[in-house]
Amino acid sequence: MKKVKYHFNRESLQYEKVTVGWKTHLLRAFMVCCAALVFGVAFHVIASELFPSPKDIERNRLTAMSASQLDKLNRQLKDLEEVSSVLQNRDDGIYRTIFEAEPIPDNVRQAGYGGTDRFKQLENLPNGDLLKSTAERVEKLKKRLYIQSRSYDEVIDMLKEKEDMLASIPAIQPVSNKNLKRMASGYGRRIHPIYKTRKMHWGCDFSAPTGTDIYVTGKGKVVEVKKSKRGYGHHVIIDHGYNFKTLYAHMDKIKVRKGQRVNRGDVIGTVGNTGTSTAPHLHYEVIKNGKKIDPINFFYNDLSPEEYEKMLEISSHHNQSFD
């Protein structure tokens, strides 16, 4: 039963029945709805913080998983960047040096890294900062590899053009020397075997029995064949082109003629003891641009790094030469 309310009228000194109009009812209903709405929103916020929904749980799981995958991808990118740096260093420091080509300037390798920020839109996504930095690293690596690929194309072209040069430049030892025991004296100031004074020795001496084969160290043309009882004795000079010549002295037998074309590894004669020589050996010189240089730097085709180090040590001994 609905409760009836009264209020005391001071003027009439009587109790009068309280009558509630529709506006009042409407206002009260509105206030109740507002209170319910405020309470509902507050409850939803609190419940969301304390008890995330299945969708929130799944979204958080995917966000954490993507962060983990991005971190793994960045570690892999670091490995690829290191490999790219190694390739770049080999390209500039070895391949282009061999072909006497200029290294690629840094401003070319770094070209296109700046400019507008094309990845700014990623910042608003989950893990946005990590996504953006990863995308930038991928873009930089892609451009570095593109430049490196173009560089290798150029190196291949240079290789094709200089294939003849590589076959011509002296690159092996002139006598068989597998155990490295035939290197007797190197390039530099050595004690002369006859005068017993320190003089410049312009080549390398290889001690070997008379009759040991002598090999030409690069493709070329025989430009001098001379037999003598003095100085270099019986000797041969090969012009390899590209400003390189080699000299083979104190030979016993000469097996080539002037003007003959030879290829690396061909036998051009045998070891002897002719001319100013104190024992059977081959005196070998490398001449570039008319200047005699250390032949030790031109044995790379048939020596391992370890053997080359050993050969350097042997040739550096300040001993007596054979001529």
Rosetta blueprint (number, residue, H / E / L):
1 M L
2 K L
3 K L
4 V L
5 K L
6 Y E
7 H E
8 F E
9 N E
10 R L
11 E L
12 S L
13 L L
14 Q E
15 Y E
16 E E
17 K E
18 V L
19 T L
20 V L
21 G L
22 W H
23 K H
24 T H
25 H H
26 L H
27 L H
28 R H
29 A H
30 F H
31 M H
32 V H
33 C H
34 C H
35 A H
36 A H
37 L H
38 V H
39 F H
40 G H
41 V H
42 A H
43 F H
44 H H
45 V H
46 I H
47 A H
48 S H
49 E H
50 L H
51 F L
52 P L
53 S L
54 P H
55 K H
56 D H
57 I H
58 E H
59 R H
60 N H
61 R H
62 L H
63 T H
64 A H
65 M H
66 S H
67 A H
68 S H
69 Q H
70 L H
71 D H
72 K H
73 L H
74 N H
75 R H
76 Q H
77 L H
78 K H
79 D H
80 L H
81 E H
82 E H
83 V H
84 S H
85 S H
86 V H
87 L H
88 Q H
89 N H
90 R H
91 D H
92 D H
93 G H
94 I H
95 Y H
96 R H
97 T H
98 I H
99 F L
100 E L
101 A L
102 E L
103 P L
104 I L
105 P L
106 D H
107 N H
108 V H
109 R H
110 Q L
111 A L
112 G L
113 Y L
114 G L
115 G L
116 T L
117 D L
118 R L
119 F L
120 K H
121 Q H
122 L H
123 E H
124 N H
125 L L
126 P L
127 N L
128 G H
129 D H
130 L H
131 L H
132 K H
133 S H
134 T H
135 A H
136 E H
137 R H
138 V H
139 E H
140 K H
141 L H
142 K H
143 K H
144 R H
145 L H
146 Y H
147 I H
148 Q H
149 S H
150 R H
151 S H
152 Y H
153 D H
154 E H
155 V H
156 I H
157 D H
158 M H
159 L H
160 K H
161 E H
162 K L
163 E H
164 D H
165 M H
166 L H
167 A H
168 S H
169 I L
170 P L
171 A L
172 I L
173 Q L
174 P L
175 V L
176 S L
177 N L
178 K L
179 N L
180 L L
181 K L
182 R L
183 M E
184 A E
185 S E
186 G L
187 Y L
188 G E
189 R E
190 R E
191 I E
192 H L
193 P L
194 I L
195 Y L
196 K L
197 T L
198 R E
199 K E
200 M E
201 H E
202 W L
203 G L
204 C E
205 D E
206 F E
207 S E
208 A L
209 P L
210 T L
211 G L
212 T L
213 D E
214 I E
215 Y E
216 V L
217 T L
218 G L
219 K L
220 G E
221 K E
222 V E
223 V E
224 E E
225 V E
226 K E
227 K L
228 S L
229 K L
230 R L
231 G L
232 Y L
233 G L
234 H E
235 H E
236 V E
237 I E
238 I E
239 D E
240 H E
241 G E
242 Y L
243 N L
244 F E
245 K E
246 T E
247 L E
248 Y E
249 A E
250 H E
251 M E
252 D E
253 K E
254 I E
255 K L
256 V L
257 R L
258 K L
259 G L
260 Q L
261 R E
262 V E
263 N L
264 R L
265 G L
266 D L
267 V E
268 I E
269 G E
270 T E
271 V E
272 G E
273 N L
274 T L
275 G L
276 T L
277 S L
278 T L
279 A L
280 P L
281 H E
282 L E
283 H E
284 Y E
285 E E
286 V E
287 I E
288 K E
289 N L
290 G L
291 K E
292 K E
293 I E
294 D L
295 P H
296 I H
297 N H
298 F H
299 F L
300 Y L
301 N L
302 D L
303 L L
304 S L
305 P H
306 E H
307 E H
308 Y H
309 E H
310 K H
311 M H
312 L H
313 E H
314 I H
315 S H
316 S L
317 H L
318 H L
319 N L
320 Q E
321 S L
322 F L
323 D L
